[in-house]
């Protein structure tokens, strides 16, 4: 997993382009853009360097509300078979 701070430092301090960052880190350019845009929304653009110095970064937030819940019935069946064998 790529550290958001690394992306932000490469973009703001080192002046790397989003495409260059994505190639170097072997991640999607859309991911790089997303992390930069998230950071700019959370901070005032005039305070970017101040926040970078403090190491402002957060873990990615995933929206799981739209995901379909999966029930692992095959695992339950196997587990039950094993449990019945040991009794």
N, C-alpha and C positions, 0 to 999 in steps of 0.2 A: 504494500500500500504506500502511496506517495504522500509525503507530508505537505500539507497546504502551505506551511511557512516556506518551504523550499521553492514552491511555485511563485509565491508572492515576492520573495527576495530576488529570484531570477528575473521576474518581470519588472519590478520597481527599481531595485538597487542596481542590478546588472544590465538592465535595459534590453533584455532578451525579448524577442517577439513570441507570441503565443505559439506559433508554428514551431519555432526553434525549441521552445520548452517541451512541447509535446514530443518532438523527435528525440531529444536528449533523454527524457524520462520514460519514453516508450509508452505514453498514454495518449488518449484521444485529445484532439485539439478542443473539442467541445467540453471536456472535463476541465481543461486549463481555463477556458473562458468562463465556465460556471464558477470555479473557485475565485477567480478575479472579480467577477460581477458580484458574487455573494459578499466578498470583502468590501467592495466599494459601496454596496447598499448598507452594510452595517456601520461603516465609518464615513465620516465626511471626507470628501476627496482631498481637502486641504490638509488633513491630518494623517494621511496614509503612512508617511515615514515615521511619525511618532508611534503609531500602532505597530508597525513592523519592528521597531526597536524593542517594544515591550513583548513581542512574540505573540501578538494577537492571532489566534487561530482556533478553530473549533473542529471537532470531529464532524464528519459528514452526517447530515440528518436524512434519514430515509423515511419516505411516506409509505407506510405499510398498510394503510387503510384500504387501498384499492387492490391489494393482493388477495388472491383466492387462497383460502385456507385448505391445506392438504392434510388428509388423515392417513396415517401410515398403517393401514390395516394389515399389509403383508408382514410387517415387522411384528405386529401384535400376535398374529397367528403363529409365527415362528417362535416367539417368546413363550407363548402358551404351550406349544408342543414340548419345548425344552423343559419348562416347569413341570409338566405332567410326567415326563420321563424320569425326572429326578425324585419324584415322590414315591 
